Amino acid sequence: MGLKVGLVGVGPVGDMIIRVLRERNFPIDGKIIVMATSERTEVLGGESFLVRKISAELFKELDLVFFAGKEGAQGASVQWGKIAVDNGCVVIDNGGDFRMHPDYPLVIPEVNMDAVTKDTRHICNPNCSTIQMVVALAPLHKVARLHRVVVSTYQSVSGFGGAAMDQLKDEMNQVVEGKVPETDSRIFAHPMASNCLPHIDRFMANGYTKEEMKMVNETRKILNEPNLLINPTTVRIPVLVGHSESVNAEFMGEMTAEKALEILSDPRQSPGVIVIDGPTGDTQGKDIRKDPLERQYPTAMDLKEDQYKDAVLVGRIRDDSTARNAINLWCVSDNLRKGAATNAVQIAEAMLERGLL
Ligand SMILES: NC(=O)c1ccc[n+]([C@@H]2O[C@H](COP(=O)([O-])OP(=O)(O)OC[C@H]3O[C@@H](n4cnc5c(N)ncnc54)[C@H](OP(=O)(O)O)[C@@H]3O)[C@@H](O)[C@H]2O)c1
């Protein structure tokens, strides 16, 4: 017997949740109830759904609801999260509204599944940029305790929803035609095609953006390290799907690139991580050039491969030549999958395994 499952929101994350539930054969009883702000038919994950206008009545029929709606006061979780819980559902929420609330666990199953207890009814999925960095750093943190992290991100436009993907495609066509693309200022502050914008989400009084402060605050909460030093710069780049991050991490205990490579290459110590590093051709057959120093590393395009699509890919692991016990790494992950849908479904799977659902 499966669970009665609902989904709120039919953007790229909602679409991916349907795909991931099907791919992983998540046990579902009957049809998934899909909700949004209005009734219509939508194709999600290749299946046609009658999308229902969201209502309290619909939650009464459900055990588990994935929220993938817009954030904010008019958004899905603020408006409907408590109503879903009051009507007997467990909520797994992709939005950012409750992530920093002390009563709501913020969970990456590989890292802090113990934050979910038998009393938990509303679980938050961290932000996509946070998830991939923490999956890569948590195994190293366990061994040598992090002191300071400096991170720069290279984030795809799907992180800002379906409208941003359409906008980039439109602008790319304009660039190919030799035009300076016209942008839609409701989505990007400047043209996005052929450009990089050090601006994700709103600016805050301290000069950082909300996305940057999410990386700081969420990482501290997940690792239970309230004083961890984290210095982020988040950048939107003209890629449709897949975030990349350049991470410099300094540890309190002994850490070298060699040790980090060993830890991150061990799936028992580093669940969810796949290392793509070392000389080219030694494992991947990517012997593209003859330079003996040529190395392999992950890129967002690698996420199209089945074996990599749900992983955090790590490469460019090397010593920071300017500090002791400090390393650099490059990590890549699919923001719609591990950064959102896969992480949410993995939380539900882990709850089932632990008898919490
Ligand atoms: N994209 C990513 O990489 C990523 C990663 C991690 C987390 N997230 C988060 O996941 C959520 C979904 O992202 P997305 O990119 O798929 O968003 P999106 O393309 O903007 O889609 C939002 C969906 O939410 C629905 N919605 C908005 N307000 C609602 C309300 N009050 N009640 C019911 N439904 C409501 C919309 O319904 P209508 O279609 O009827 O307007 C729409 O289907 C966001 O909170 C986002 O921050 C996204």
The ligand as an SDF file (V2000), in Angstrom:
LIG
                    3D

 48 52  0  0  0  0  0  0  0  0999 V2000
   14.0630   26.1670   -9.3800 N   0  0  0  0  0  0  0  0  0  0  0  0
   14.9840   25.7650   -8.5040 C   0  0  0  0  0  0  0  0  0  0  0  0
   16.1560   25.4510   -8.8240 O   0  0  0  0  0  0  0  0  0  0  0  0
   14.6230   25.6660   -7.0700 C   0  0  0  0  0  0  0  0  0  0  0  0
   15.4950   25.0320   -6.2170 C   0  0  0  0  0  0  0  0  0  0  0  0
   15.1760   24.9400   -4.8720 C   0  0  0  0  0  0  0  0  0  0  0  0
   13.9820   25.4780   -4.4390 C   0  0  0  0  0  0  0  0  0  0  0  0
   13.1350   26.1270   -5.2960 N   0  0  0  0  0  0  0  0  0  0  0  0
   11.8700   26.6410   -4.7990 C   0  0  0  0  0  0  0  0  0  0  0  0
   10.8260   25.7580   -5.2320 O   0  0  0  0  0  0  0  0  0  0  0  0
    9.6370   26.4920   -5.4330 C   0  0  0  0  0  0  0  0  0  0  0  0
    9.1030   26.2190   -6.8260 C   0  0  0  0  0  0  0  0  0  0  0  0
   10.0470   26.6580   -7.7750 O   0  0  0  0  0  0  0  0  0  0  0  0
    9.7100   26.7660   -9.3460 P   0  0  0  0  0  0  0  0  0  0  0  0
   10.9580   27.2710   -9.9470 O   0  0  0  0  0  0  0  0  0  0  0  0
    9.0890   25.4980   -9.8450 O   0  0  0  0  0  0  0  0  0  0  0  0
    8.5640   27.9300   -9.3000 O   0  0  0  0  0  0  0  0  0  0  0  0
    7.6330   28.5940  -10.4170 P   0  0  0  0  0  0  0  0  0  0  0  0
    8.0460   28.2110  -11.7960 O   0  0  0  0  0  0  0  0  0  0  0  0
    7.5600   30.0340  -10.0810 O   0  0  0  0  0  0  0  0  0  0  0  0
    6.1870   27.9250  -10.1330 O   0  0  0  0  0  0  0  0  0  0  0  0
    5.4750   28.2350   -8.9800 C   0  0  0  0  0  0  0  0  0  0  0  0
    4.1760   27.4270   -8.9000 C   0  0  0  0  0  0  0  0  0  0  0  0
    3.5870   27.7290   -7.6370 O   0  0  0  0  0  0  0  0  0  0  0  0
    2.2010   27.9370   -7.7840 C   0  0  0  0  0  0  0  0  0  0  0  0
    1.7370   28.8660   -6.7360 N   0  0  0  0  0  0  0  0  0  0  0  0
    2.1990   30.1080   -6.4640 C   0  0  0  0  0  0  0  0  0  0  0  0
    1.5080   30.6480   -5.4250 N   0  0  0  0  0  0  0  0  0  0  0  0
    0.6110   29.7090   -5.0440 C   0  0  0  0  0  0  0  0  0  0  0  0
   -0.3810   29.6680   -4.0240 C   0  0  0  0  0  0  0  0  0  0  0  0
   -0.6010   30.6970   -3.1870 N   0  0  0  0  0  0  0  0  0  0  0  0
   -1.1220   28.5390   -3.9090 N   0  0  0  0  0  0  0  0  0  0  0  0
   -0.9120   27.4970   -4.7480 C   0  0  0  0  0  0  0  0  0  0  0  0
    0.0180   27.4680   -5.7260 N   0  0  0  0  0  0  0  0  0  0  0  0
    0.7640   28.5770   -5.8650 C   0  0  0  0  0  0  0  0  0  0  0  0
    2.0670   28.5500   -9.1500 C   0  0  0  0  0  0  0  0  0  0  0  0
    0.7460   28.3130   -9.5570 O   0  0  0  0  0  0  0  0  0  0  0  0
    0.1710   28.8420  -10.9650 P   0  0  0  0  0  0  0  0  0  0  0  0
    0.8590   28.0030  -12.0020 O   0  0  0  0  0  0  0  0  0  0  0  0
   -1.2920   28.5830  -10.8600 O   0  0  0  0  0  0  0  0  0  0  0  0
    0.5370   30.3020  -11.0160 O   0  0  0  0  0  0  0  0  0  0  0  0
    3.1400   27.7720   -9.9400 C   0  0  0  0  0  0  0  0  0  0  0  0
    2.5960   26.5760  -10.4510 O   0  0  0  0  0  0  0  0  0  0  0  0
    9.9840   27.9600   -5.1500 C   0  0  0  0  0  0  0  0  0  0  0  0
    9.6250   28.2540   -3.8110 O   0  0  0  0  0  0  0  0  0  0  0  0
   11.4770   28.0090   -5.3170 C   0  0  0  0  0  0  0  0  0  0  0  0
   12.0620   29.0310   -4.5590 O   0  0  0  0  0  0  0  0  0  0  0  0
   13.4310   26.1950   -6.6000 C   0  0  0  0  0  0  0  0  0  0  0  0
  1  2  1  0
  2  3  2  0
  2  4  1  0
  4  5  1  0
  4 48  2  0
  5  6  2  0
  6  7  1  0
  7  8  2  0
  8  9  1  0
  8 48  1  0
  9 10  1  0
  9 46  1  0
 10 11  1  0
 11 12  1  0
 11 44  1  0
 12 13  1  0
 13 14  1  0
 14 15  2  0
 14 16  1  0
 14 17  1  0
 17 18  1  0
 18 19  2  0
 18 20  1  0
 18 21  1  0
 21 22  1  0
 22 23  1  0
 23 24  1  0
 23 42  1  0
 24 25  1  0
 25 26  1  0
 25 36  1  0
 26 27  1  0
 26 35  1  0
 27 28  2  0
 28 29  1  0
 29 30  1  0
 29 35  2  0
 30 31  1  0
 30 32  2  0
 32 33  1  0
 33 34  2  0
 34 35  1  0
 36 37  1  0
 36 42  1  0
 37 38  1  0
 38 39  2  0
 38 40  1  0
 38 41  1  0
 42 43  1  0
 44 45  1  0
 44 46  1  0
 46 47  1  0
M  CHG  2   8   1  16  -1
M  END
$$$$
